[in-house]
Amino acid sequence: VAPLVADPALDDVARDAAATMRARDDTEAEGAAQRALALRRKLAAVDVFVGTGPQDAVRSANLGDGRFRRVGVGVATGDSARFGKGRLWIAVVYSD
């Protein structure tokens, strides 16, 4: 699989998704894939995680999908009533 290219526009989408997940204390990245598609992309996917470190995002299901060429990552930090203290909400947004 070719290396993914960091995409600042997808970073913005992912940052917004991570901040929203933290604020809501959940793992729903509602609208993130649609926002990526609105960037004139034909294919988009979003993986989300709540974890204790950035290494938790390595298990991203779409990481090895060769159809994706671009990636954006967003992280929000904070305590969670649902997931515990000192958590990272991570959103990884992929597109072609």
C-alpha positions as CSV (number, residue, x, y, z in Angstrom):
1,V,0.0,0.0,0.0
2,A,1.3,3.4,-0.9
3,P,2.0,5.8,1.9
4,L,-0.8,8.1,2.9
5,V,-0.5,11.9,2.3
6,A,-1.3,14.2,5.2
7,D,-4.1,16.5,4.1
8,P,-4.7,19.7,6.1
9,A,-8.4,19.9,5.1
10,L,-8.9,16.3,6.4
11,D,-7.0,17.3,9.6
12,D,-9.6,20.1,10.1
13,V,-12.5,17.6,9.7
14,A,-10.8,15.1,12.1
15,R,-10.1,17.8,14.7
16,D,-13.7,18.9,14.7
17,A,-14.9,15.3,15.0
18,A,-12.5,14.6,17.9
19,A,-13.6,17.7,19.7
20,T,-17.3,16.9,19.2
21,M,-16.8,13.3,20.5
22,R,-15.0,14.6,23.6
23,A,-17.7,17.2,24.2
24,R,-20.5,14.6,23.9
25,D,-18.5,11.9,25.7
26,D,-19.1,9.4,22.9
27,T,-17.6,7.8,19.8
28,E,-19.9,9.1,17.1
29,A,-18.1,11.2,14.4
30,E,-21.4,12.3,12.9
31,G,-21.0,14.1,9.5
32,A,-17.2,13.7,9.3
33,A,-17.3,11.4,6.2
34,Q,-19.8,13.7,4.5
35,R,-17.6,16.7,5.2
36,A,-14.6,14.8,3.6
37,L,-16.7,14.0,0.5
38,A,-17.7,17.7,0.3
39,L,-14.0,18.4,-0.4
40,R,-14.6,16.9,-3.9
41,R,-13.6,13.4,-2.9
42,K,-15.3,10.3,-4.2
43,L,-14.5,8.0,-1.2
44,A,-14.2,8.7,2.5
45,A,-14.1,6.8,5.7
46,V,-13.7,7.6,9.4
47,D,-12.2,5.6,12.2
48,V,-12.6,6.7,15.8
49,F,-11.0,5.7,19.1
50,V,-11.0,6.6,22.7
51,G,-7.8,5.6,24.3
52,T,-4.9,6.4,26.5
53,G,-2.3,7.1,23.9
54,P,-1.8,7.9,20.2
55,Q,-0.7,4.2,19.6
56,D,-4.4,3.3,19.9
57,A,-5.0,4.7,16.4
58,V,-2.7,2.1,14.9
59,R,-5.5,-0.4,14.8
60,S,-7.4,1.8,12.4
61,A,-9.4,-0.5,10.1
62,N,-8.9,1.6,7.0
63,L,-5.2,2.1,7.4
64,G,-4.3,-0.6,4.9
65,D,-7.0,0.1,2.4
66,G,-5.2,1.0,-0.8
67,R,-8.1,3.0,-2.2
68,F,-7.3,5.8,0.3
69,R,-4.5,8.2,-0.6
70,R,-5.1,11.0,1.9
71,V,-5.5,11.1,5.7
72,G,-6.3,13.6,8.4
73,V,-6.0,13.1,12.1
74,G,-7.6,14.9,15.0
75,V,-7.1,14.5,18.7
76,A,-9.0,15.9,21.7
77,T,-8.0,15.3,25.3
78,G,-9.9,15.2,28.6
79,D,-11.6,13.2,31.3
80,S,-14.7,11.2,30.6
81,A,-17.5,10.0,32.8
82,R,-17.9,7.0,30.4
83,F,-14.3,6.1,29.5
84,G,-12.2,7.4,32.5
85,K,-9.7,10.1,33.2
86,G,-7.0,11.4,30.8
87,R,-8.4,10.0,27.6
88,L,-7.7,10.8,24.0
89,W,-10.5,11.0,21.5
90,I,-8.9,10.3,18.1
91,A,-10.6,10.7,14.7
92,V,-8.8,9.5,11.6
93,V,-10.4,10.6,8.3
94,Y,-9.4,9.0,5.0
95,S,-10.2,10.0,1.4
96,D,-9.1,9.2,-2.1
